[in-house]
Amino acid sequence: MKCTHCGKEAPGSAKVCSYCGTSLKKNAAEAKPIPKKKVQTKPSTSPMGDLATEVKNMPLWMWILGAVALVLVVVLLLTS
């Protein structure tokens, strides 16, 4: 059986076209596509979401510099 909406070939026992979702009724006038759900995604508006992305993308040399600075601060605090 051929889909009246998209023209793709569908198995004879199928009730709905697997390509476009149109009902495979014998009467072409009754065939209507099944509406698909729209999924809306919103971009992150949280400042923490942006910060987490920036931290993940930091170059290695920045991590090393930060670690060295932290060790120096700890050493200075312990020796004072």
C-alpha positions as CSV (number, residue, x, y, z in Angstrom):
1,M,0.0,0.0,0.0
2,K,1.3,3.5,-0.9
3,C,0.9,6.5,1.4
4,T,-1.4,9.1,0.0
5,H,0.5,11.9,1.8
6,C,4.2,11.2,1.2
7,G,4.1,8.5,-1.5
8,K,6.3,6.0,0.4
9,E,5.5,2.3,0.3
10,A,4.0,0.9,3.6
11,P,3.2,-2.7,4.5
12,G,-0.3,-3.8,3.7
13,S,-1.2,-4.4,7.4
14,A,0.0,-0.9,8.5
15,K,-2.6,1.5,9.8
16,V,-0.3,4.5,9.9
17,C,2.6,5.5,7.5
18,S,5.9,5.0,9.3
19,Y,7.5,7.9,7.4
20,C,5.0,10.8,7.9
21,G,2.4,9.5,10.4
22,T,-0.6,9.7,7.9
23,S,-3.4,7.4,8.6
24,L,-3.5,4.7,5.8
25,K,-7.2,4.5,5.2
26,K,-8.5,3.2,1.9
27,N,-10.4,6.5,1.3
28,A,-7.7,9.1,0.4
29,A,-10.1,11.9,1.4
30,E,-10.2,10.7,5.0
31,A,-6.4,10.4,5.4
32,K,-4.9,13.1,7.7
33,P,-1.4,13.3,9.1
34,I,-1.1,12.7,12.8
35,P,0.2,15.9,14.4
36,K,3.7,15.6,16.0
37,K,4.4,17.1,19.4
38,K,6.7,20.1,19.4
39,V,9.4,20.1,22.0
40,Q,10.5,23.5,23.0
41,T,13.8,23.9,24.8
42,K,14.8,27.2,26.5
43,P,18.4,28.3,26.7
44,S,19.8,28.4,30.1
45,T,19.2,31.7,31.8
46,S,20.9,30.6,35.0
47,P,24.3,32.3,35.6
48,M,25.5,29.1,37.2
49,G,24.8,27.1,34.0
50,D,27.0,29.5,32.0
51,L,29.7,29.4,34.6
52,A,29.8,25.6,34.6
53,T,30.3,25.6,30.8
54,E,33.1,28.2,31.1
55,V,34.8,26.2,33.8
56,K,34.7,23.0,31.7
57,N,36.3,24.8,28.8
58,M,39.2,26.4,30.7
59,P,42.6,25.6,29.3
60,L,45.0,23.3,31.3
61,W,47.5,26.1,31.9
62,M,44.8,28.1,33.8
63,W,44.1,25.1,36.1
64,I,47.8,24.7,36.8
65,L,48.2,28.4,37.5
66,G,45.3,28.3,39.9
67,A,46.6,25.3,41.7
68,V,50.1,26.9,42.1
69,A,48.5,30.1,43.4
70,L,46.4,28.1,45.9
71,V,49.4,26.2,47.2
72,L,51.4,29.5,47.6
73,V,48.5,31.0,49.6
74,V,48.3,28.0,51.9
75,V,52.0,27.9,52.4
76,L,52.1,31.6,53.2
77,L,49.2,31.2,55.7
78,L,50.8,28.3,57.5
79,T,54.3,29.9,57.8
80,S,52.9,33.2,59.2
